[in-house]
């Protein structure tokens, strides 16, 4: 199976959205502060944005050559 940045980006966005939406439920189940879980979701979303920026930079570098 070939690694795909696009698929990784989609899965990270889905996972971060699930954590955003379910932070209160996850907090009730695990006992961890809901804001900590919410911030973890923000961190995952930030990683996906960084991957997207990396892809855009690589795309422009390929076009210049």
N, C-alpha and C positions, 0 to 999 in steps of 0.2 A: 504494500500500500504506500502510495506516494504522499509525502507531507504537503499540506496546503495551508498557506498563510490565511487565505480567505476563510477556510473552514474553521481554523483556530480563532479567527476574529469573530465569526458568528457564534461559536460556542462560548467564548468569553463574554460576549454581550448578553447572550441568553442566561448564562449563569449569574452575571451581575444583576440582571433585572429580577431574577428569581430571588436573589438575596435581598435586593431592595424591597420587593413586595412582601416577602415573608420574614422580614427581620424581627417583627414582633412575635410571630409564631415560633421562629427558631429560638428567640430569647426565652419564651415560656418553656420550651422543651429542654433546652440545654442549661438554662440558668445564667447565661452570659448576658451582659448588658446589651440592650437592643441597639444603642448607638454604636457600640463597637462592631456589631454585625453589620450595621448600616455603612460604617466607614470601610469595612472590608469589601463590601459591594462597590463602593466608590473606588477603592484601589483596583479592583478587577476591571472596572470600566476604564480607569485611567491607563491600565496596561493595554487594553484593546485599542484605545485611541493612539497610544504610542506605536503600536504595531501598524495601525493605519497610516500614520505619518511616515513610518519607515518604508512602507510599501510605496507611498507617493514619491518619496525621495529616490528610491531605487528606480522607479518608472521614469523619472525625469533624467536620471543619470544614463539610463539605457538609450533614451531618445537623443541625447547629446552626442553619443558616439557614432 
